[in-house]
Amino acid sequence: QVHTHPTDSALHSLGDDDMVRPRYEGMLSIVVPAYGRHGLRPLYSLGVHQFQDGTWVLAEHEDVRQNIVIVPTAVDLR
């Protein structure tokens, strides 16, 4: 799931930790700072959190850069 924050913070708030539902092991939660004014790329500039062992863990920038790719769900083949 992806959501924005009004500030430049890309960390999960306590509300984010509680209100993200449903949540499951391995799920990603991406926080886009400043209501997205700076864009969505590069992905490592956002707060990429993963649900692990019952808690949200913030991914390191290098881990995001090397291991996470957003794949479009649809492609226009016209």
N, C-alpha and C positions, 0 to 999 in steps of 0.2 A: 504494500500500500504506500501511497505517496501523499504527503500533506505539506503545507507551508507553515512558516512561523513569521511573525511580523518583524522580528529583529534579525540580526546577522548570525544568531546562534542556530546551529544545526544539530544541537543535542536534543535528545528526547526529554520532554518535561515529565513531571510526575503524572500529569493528566494523560500524556501520550502513553506512558507505561501501562496505565490502568484502562484507558478507553479503546485501545486498538483491539478490536474483536471482529471475527474470531481470530485467535492467534494459534499458531502451531509451530512445532519444532522446525527450525530452518527458515521460517518466514522472514522476509525482508520488510523493513519499514524505512522509507527514505524521507528525510526532512529537508525541504528546500527553504533556505533562509530568505529573508527580506521579501516575502510574498512572491518569490520567483523573479524579482526585478533584474537579477544578474544572470538569469538563464538556468538551464538544467545541465549544462555541460561545462567543464568535464564532470563526469559522474563523481569522481573522488572529491570534488569541491563541495558536495552535499553531505549530509549526515546519513550514512548508510548503516543501519542497525539490523542485527539479526537476532531472532529469538532463539536462545540456546539454554538448555537446562532450566527453563522456567524464568529466565530473565532476558532483558534486552542488552545486547553487547554492541558497542560502537566499533565498526570495522576500521582498521588503520587505512590511511590513504593509499599506501602501496599495495595492500591486499585488494582494495577496490580496483585500483588501476590494473592489476595483473589478473584478477580472478572473476570479476563480475562484468557481464555483458548484457545489455538490454536488447532483447530480440523483439522486433515488431510482431504483433499478432496477425497482421494482414499486410499483404504486399500487392500493389497495383501492377499487374502484368500486362496492361494494355500497351 
